[in-house]
Structure formats: C-alpha cells, structure tokens
Amino acid sequence: MDNPFRSPTASAFLANLDFSRLRSLGRRSEPGLVVIGAIVGVMSGLAVTTMSLVSRQMHSLIFSISDGDQLSAYPFGNKLQILSAPVAGGALLGLMLFLLAKTRKKPMVDPIEANALHGGRLSLTDSVVISVQNLVSNGFGASVGLEAGYTQLAAGIASKLGLLLKLRRSDMRMLVGCGAASAIAAAFNAPLTGAFYAFELIIGTYTIIALTPVVVSALVATLVARFLSGANVMIAVGNYGAVVPADYLPAVLLGAVCAGLGILLMQAVSFVEEFARRSSIPQYVRPTLGGICVGLLALVSPQVLAAGHGALHLDLVDQVAVPTLIGLLLLKSIASAVSIGSGFRGGLFFASLFMGALIGKIFAYSAPYFDHVTLTPVIYAIVGMSSLAVAIIGGPLTMTFLALEITGDFPITALVLAAVITSSLVVRTTFGYSFATWRFHLRGESIRSAHDVGWIRNLTVERMMRPDVRTANADITVDEFRHDFPIGSTQRVILLDEVGKYAGIVLVPDVYASPVEKDEESRGLGDFVRHKSDFLQPQMNAKQAAQIFDETESEALAVVNNQIERKVIGQLSESFTLRRYSEELDRNRREASGEI
C-alpha cells in the first residue's frame, strides 16, 4: 500500500539525491549540514501541508461542513452527527490499536525521547503510524491537535535521512530538531517559533553549530507551506494604546494563574489514563468510550471538537459573557483530558493555546482592577495563550516568539515574556515537568528534557569491563594460592565457590604481606576475602557503577551475569570507569560547543 504522506514529488526528490556526495558533505562541513537541513525543511513542509489538507477534507466529509469553514466554529444543526463522529473515530482507532498490539510489541518513540535516549534514532514507520492515528483522532473530532503528528512525521523523516547519510550522533539529534522545527514553523507560519521549539524542547540546548541548520530548515518549511496553502495565523490585536509599566503586574499574575491551571490539566490527563488502566477496560475499547464522552460534550458546544482553531479566532473576536467563557474552558479541558487519557493520539499544543486564550479573557473581565493599565481583553487572551502553553508544553522563548509572530507587536511580546517566565518558574518549582516529561515520569523514565542522556545508558559495564579475569576456588589454601599466583603475576584474584558462583575478591599483595604461619598448608583465604556480596552487573551504566564503587570503597569489582547465577564474566576498575565517564562527558561538551 502506498504511503499517503509521501507525495510523488518527495519520492522523486529522494530518488534523485546523491547520498554518497551528500553524506561526505554532511560529515565534513557545516555548510553540508545546512544543505541537509534545507532538504528536511522541504520534506517537512510537504508533510505538514499534506496532513493539514487531509484533516480538513476529513472534517468536510465526516461533519458535512463547507470548504473553508473551521470545525470548532461551525454552526451545526445535526446533533446526531456531532455525537456519532467521535464515537466512530474512537472505534476506528481502537481497531488500529488492536491490530498494532498483535503485530508490534516495541513501544513507539517520540522525538523528545529519541533525542534524549536514542541519539536521534526514530522509526519512520512508527512515525507514519502515529501520524495516521493523529489524523484519525483529529479528523473525527477528538479534542486533540495535529502538532504532535506534524512533529512526529517530520522528525521521523529527518531521522531516516540521517540514518541513510550515516551521520554522527550529535548531527542526528540536530537533524531531528530540524524536522521538529520545520513542522512547527510550517504549521504556524512562524519560523522563529519552530526554531526555538527545536532548541528548547527537542534538542534540549542551544548551540552555534546547530543554529544555522535549524533556522534554515524552519524558514524553508515555512516558505513551502506558505506557497502550497497560503495559510495565515496572524491575530489582529486592535488599538490598545501604549504598554505602560503598570501593565506588567496583571501579566505576571496571569502567568502564575495559567501555571496552576496547566498543572491541574496535566494531572487530569494522568488521572483519566490511570482510571482507564485500573478499570480493566481493554486498550482498544477506551477510544470508543472516550469518543462517547467527547460527543456528549460537543452537544453542549461544538467548540470542543478537534484542536479548536476556529473556536480560538471566534472567541477572540466576539464579546462573550464570562459564564460562557468559563463553561467553554471547563468543557474543552474535560474533552482534552478525556481524549488523550482514553487513547486518542495527539497533543495539547493548540488546545493549550485555545484554553489559555479563554483564561486570559476571563481574567480580563473578572480580575481586580489595576490602576493605569491599558490592556484590552484580546491582549490578555494572547498573554494567557502563551502562558498556559508554556505551563503545559514548555519552551518560554518558543511561546514568546509565537506571540510575536502571530501579532507582529513587540510591546505585547514584552508582556508575554514577563508572563511566560513567571509561568515557567512556577511550574518548574512546584511541579517540575512539562506534559511530555510528566508522561515519561509516569512510565518510570528519568527524562526531564531532550538533553542527551542516552550516551550514559550506552556506556555500560559490559562495554567497559575486562573479560580476562584470574579466578580460583574459594576453598584454596594460602600455600596453594601463593604457588598459583606469584607476586606480580596479577593484582587481584576472583574466588568461585564449589558451583562456580562468585564468592569474593582476594588482593594478591595482601596475601604476600601476611606473615608466614606454621599451618600455612591448611590455612584458608577467609581472612583475605573482600566484597563477598559486592559486584557489578553488565547492564549497569557508568554512573551506577561509580556509585557502587563509592559505596563499597573498592578499587575494582567483579562483573557477574545476574544476581541469581552470579557467574563471573569480567572485572572493572574504578579508575577506568571514571576515565571513560570523563572522556564521554568531555566529548559531549565538545560536540555541544561545536569543537567537533
């Protein structure tokens, strides 16, 4: 079956690439990486435009809306259609999950996890599957956006290209960042937003060597998407006078409010997921039940459907009463939490922008009066939009540049910056996670960002240990030990019991330093055995090994296959572990600074 996301133009483009020359160029020069980044930008722009077009066509066919109308802003008359569409989408997605559970056992990896743990290696097949699931979810009206699918597919394409070109680990991570930057830039017509989305959320750090490829990729993707679709997400803020110092106090307060509500929303999603797991409802049935909930909520207000693009613009322009805004906020929050918690594929990127805008307008209408302020409700909405997105998604500079690029107004951007750093500070000090890293935490992964920590997991005891170990039976006498291991032949000997299990370590100098006794021929090694219960296992990483060395105060330890069999397979010294750890730290520092 043909891949719906690979257009004939993209396929021909890939077929005509001279990979050998491009590989050489990319590995030897920074301009080569810029060229590769531009290629990623072209392909990502095509992918995002295709997904967006497919989503709009699905909305038109499934909900019978006119071309050009937005799903969440459409005045529906057929209530049965609103209720049945999310249910049908949930059933279709459940069928996909059921089939995938039979054929794929390996969990799918997203761009943040790929860069944090796997050196930028991302399955293109899995990325296509996730993007199709995202399209099904969004196309049938589940309260999720397409940004997760955009970034997944674009990052998967970038990673596949990097694998074909056999790029280095650091270049692979940067290329995945290029893919994510291109996706967000193309989706919002905002290259600066895309670039800093990559730096803050996908790559995890800003480096000079990554700046040009990432920015070029985002710019190219924006131009491609603009050429193909002509989309414009600019928001008219109207006349509001000059921004004065008194305006910053309510902006900062709004940022703190959005931080608290963002934490509640993230925990609400986790609560729904945990409730679904504990209820013993099969995974493939959960989306259908979630679709029923979303459909019932959509009967109250269709603005909860899909990401909420139309609803955002509608509520920004219209004068809406505070009780109605509060009701929309509650409905959208519940719909988003239920959609993601029940298994619909998607993210909270645009949903957080929409809900943040609602919070901003509620704040503008109901907050205590501040003297000398000049902000209008639309300005509050933009500040709230960015603040809630930072609380949930992360990326303070990303959301600041998004506000700049969708308004074109620098004074408002300064207000947004004050609000988003407040929101980010409150979330980091009280909660400590973004939505993505919170979900990693619930899975047991210690990932706080996309910063590369995978190298430490790859630096295992098995890779560092020496397999050539000297062993002896634990019941050997001191006289026999001195005969078998002359002074200077080795530094330490590992003892094995009668069934071959690890029994401890004996230092050869200790045995020879002991005075010779009359019963030397029958005297055992009991007085010289160390670390009887201390050993390493091959799957441990260098950091864990260093911690065990410190706790046991040992210079070297045996490596056993597992805790049950305790078969000795090697030994590892503390000095070599620390040296290799330092070398890897220095190499990563030099890669990050662009020295190598």
Helices and strands as residue ranges (DSSP letters): H 8-15, H 19-28, H 30-63, G 71-73, H 79-103, H 111-117, H 124-139, H 147-164, H 169-188, H 191-197, I 198-203, H 208-229, G 245-247, H 248-278, H 286-300, G 302-304, H 309-317, H 322-341, H 349-366, H 377-392, H 396-407, H 410-430, H 435-443, H 454-458, H 461-464, E 471-473, H 478-484, E 492-496, E 502-507, H 508-513, G 526-528, E 529-530, H 542-552, E 556-560, E 568-573, H 574-593
